[in-house]
Amino acid sequence: MAQVPAGSGTGVRHWLVTGASRGIGHAVAALACSRGDKVCLVSRSAEITDVAARLGENAMGIAADVTNVDDLTRLASQISTKWGRLDVLVNNAGLHRGGTLDRVADCDWDATLATNLTGPMRIIRELLPLMPQGGAVVNVGAVVGFRGFPGDSCYGASKAGLAGLTQVLAAELARRQVLVNMVVPGFVFTEMTSSISERARRAIVNRIPLQRMGTPEEIAEVCWWVAGSTYMTGSVVFTDGGLMCNL
Ligand SMILES: NC(=O)c1ccc[n+]([C@@H]2O[C@H](COP(=O)([O-])OP(=O)(O)OC[C@H]3O[C@@H](n4cnc5c(N)ncnc54)[C@H](OP(=O)(O)O)[C@@H]3O)[C@@H](O)[C@H]2O)c1
């Protein structure tokens, strides 16, 4: 019998998107709301409630730091009280700290791993009890987690770790029929990439076969498809204009 994506019987899915105040996470949340699903937007800033309010009645905002264990426990409790279930979890909140190894401060290493790797592991652990059969976890990775970019040891290691976690949890959670996949953006115009110099930007775009940066909306569309898949788990979906083919 064909499997259908999880929903509350009405076909409406309940999403939680971390890092949804701007950029890719916001685009994912906006897309899911616009297609009739319910979405909880999460970021550290208290303004996330206003950001969510602007997306209409399908959205709600909860301020939480994915590196803070107490915040995650509170978040799970609020989702349980409000919805009693969670169909789609998008681990998108991310932090980039650069610097060659001789310049990497321990605090940068720790903050990057805490946000990009430990946070997703803990949030999945907290929210899993609320996820029904057919639930979907979408982790947002990075090309840097699959290829060696000098100066990106913290970020690259954190995203490579997240790719490993995706594979392990895909295998572990299959018995609960919870699907775990990774969407990997290439080079997308957001606040995270806004401070890159024009010269560096041109150099990266030159390596992209499609010869342009991606938009948050293009990544969001792929997260939507991945979250709706019923027979894909442990997969890595590059959404990078072909960048991986050219590195
Ligand atoms: N842009 C790219 O080219 C690119 C490429 C590959 C992968 N990615 C990945 O895509 C994801 C989104 O990136 P983006 O470019 O949209 O970044 P962005 O514009 O910098 O947005 C990052 C989001 O994460 C939130 N955030 C950061 N730390 C957090 C924490 N500890 N707890 C909760 N929320 C936190 C931020 O909100 P607050 O500051 O309000 O907390 C913000 O909403 C990241 O995982 C990133 O690594 C991006």
The ligand as an SDF file (V2000), in Angstrom:
LIG
                    3D

 48 52  0  0  0  0  0  0  0  0999 V2000
   23.7990   30.7850    2.5130 N   0  0  0  0  0  0  0  0  0  0  0  0
   24.5170   29.8210    1.9640 C   0  0  0  0  0  0  0  0  0  0  0  0
   25.1810   29.9980    0.9370 O   0  0  0  0  0  0  0  0  0  0  0  0
   24.5360   28.4650    2.5930 C   0  0  0  0  0  0  0  0  0  0  0  0
   25.2440   27.4670    1.9250 C   0  0  0  0  0  0  0  0  0  0  0  0
   25.2740   26.1960    2.4520 C   0  0  0  0  0  0  0  0  0  0  0  0
   24.5950   25.9290    3.6080 C   0  0  0  0  0  0  0  0  0  0  0  0
   23.9140   26.9190    4.2540 N   0  0  0  0  0  0  0  0  0  0  0  0
   23.2200   26.5490    5.4850 C   0  0  0  0  0  0  0  0  0  0  0  0
   21.8790   26.9330    5.4040 O   0  0  0  0  0  0  0  0  0  0  0  0
   21.3820   27.2300    6.7060 C   0  0  0  0  0  0  0  0  0  0  0  0
   20.7340   28.6070    6.6950 C   0  0  0  0  0  0  0  0  0  0  0  0
   21.7240   29.5270    6.3110 O   0  0  0  0  0  0  0  0  0  0  0  0
   21.3950   31.0300    5.8920 P   0  0  0  0  0  0  0  0  0  0  0  0
   22.3590   31.3340    4.8220 O   0  0  0  0  0  0  0  0  0  0  0  0
   19.9350   31.2250    5.6950 O   0  0  0  0  0  0  0  0  0  0  0  0
   21.9050   31.7600    7.2280 O   0  0  0  0  0  0  0  0  0  0  0  0
   21.5020   33.1300    7.9510 P   0  0  0  0  0  0  0  0  0  0  0  0
   20.8730   34.0680    6.9990 O   0  0  0  0  0  0  0  0  0  0  0  0
   22.7100   33.5520    8.6960 O   0  0  0  0  0  0  0  0  0  0  0  0
   20.3760   32.6350    8.9780 O   0  0  0  0  0  0  0  0  0  0  0  0
   20.7390   31.8100   10.0550 C   0  0  0  0  0  0  0  0  0  0  0  0
   19.5040   31.5560   10.8950 C   0  0  0  0  0  0  0  0  0  0  0  0
   19.8730   30.7150   11.9920 O   0  0  0  0  0  0  0  0  0  0  0  0
   19.4310   31.3220   13.2090 C   0  0  0  0  0  0  0  0  0  0  0  0
   20.3160   30.8970   14.2720 N   0  0  0  0  0  0  0  0  0  0  0  0
   21.6740   31.0240   14.3340 C   0  0  0  0  0  0  0  0  0  0  0  0
   22.1310   30.4860   15.4600 N   0  0  0  0  0  0  0  0  0  0  0  0
   21.0580   29.9860   16.1210 C   0  0  0  0  0  0  0  0  0  0  0  0
   20.8880   29.3010   17.3560 C   0  0  0  0  0  0  0  0  0  0  0  0
   21.9390   29.0310   18.1530 N   0  0  0  0  0  0  0  0  0  0  0  0
   19.6380   28.9430   17.7320 N   0  0  0  0  0  0  0  0  0  0  0  0
   18.5760   29.2160   16.9530 C   0  0  0  0  0  0  0  0  0  0  0  0
   18.6760   29.8500   15.7670 N   0  0  0  0  0  0  0  0  0  0  0  0
   19.9010   30.2370   15.3720 C   0  0  0  0  0  0  0  0  0  0  0  0
   19.4320   32.8200   12.9000 C   0  0  0  0  0  0  0  0  0  0  0  0
   18.5240   33.5490   13.7180 O   0  0  0  0  0  0  0  0  0  0  0  0
   18.9240   34.3460   15.0540 P   0  0  0  0  0  0  0  0  0  0  0  0
   20.2260   35.0470   14.7660 O   0  0  0  0  0  0  0  0  0  0  0  0
   17.7660   35.2510   15.2790 O   0  0  0  0  0  0  0  0  0  0  0  0
   19.0310   33.3120   16.1080 O   0  0  0  0  0  0  0  0  0  0  0  0
   18.9020   32.8110   11.4760 C   0  0  0  0  0  0  0  0  0  0  0  0
   17.4980   32.6820   11.4850 O   0  0  0  0  0  0  0  0  0  0  0  0
   22.5770   27.1090    7.6430 C   0  0  0  0  0  0  0  0  0  0  0  0
   22.5800   25.8420    8.2670 O   0  0  0  0  0  0  0  0  0  0  0  0
   23.7490   27.2330    6.7140 C   0  0  0  0  0  0  0  0  0  0  0  0
   24.8990   26.6020    7.2380 O   0  0  0  0  0  0  0  0  0  0  0  0
   23.8670   28.1670    3.7690 C   0  0  0  0  0  0  0  0  0  0  0  0
  1  2  1  0
  2  3  2  0
  2  4  1  0
  4  5  1  0
  4 48  2  0
  5  6  2  0
  6  7  1  0
  7  8  2  0
  8  9  1  0
  8 48  1  0
  9 10  1  0
  9 46  1  0
 10 11  1  0
 11 12  1  0
 11 44  1  0
 12 13  1  0
 13 14  1  0
 14 15  2  0
 14 16  1  0
 14 17  1  0
 17 18  1  0
 18 19  2  0
 18 20  1  0
 18 21  1  0
 21 22  1  0
 22 23  1  0
 23 24  1  0
 23 42  1  0
 24 25  1  0
 25 26  1  0
 25 36  1  0
 26 27  1  0
 26 35  1  0
 27 28  2  0
 28 29  1  0
 29 30  1  0
 29 35  2  0
 30 31  1  0
 30 32  2  0
 32 33  1  0
 33 34  2  0
 34 35  1  0
 36 37  1  0
 36 42  1  0
 37 38  1  0
 38 39  2  0
 38 40  1  0
 38 41  1  0
 42 43  1  0
 44 45  1  0
 44 46  1  0
 46 47  1  0
M  CHG  2   8   1  16  -1
M  END
$$$$
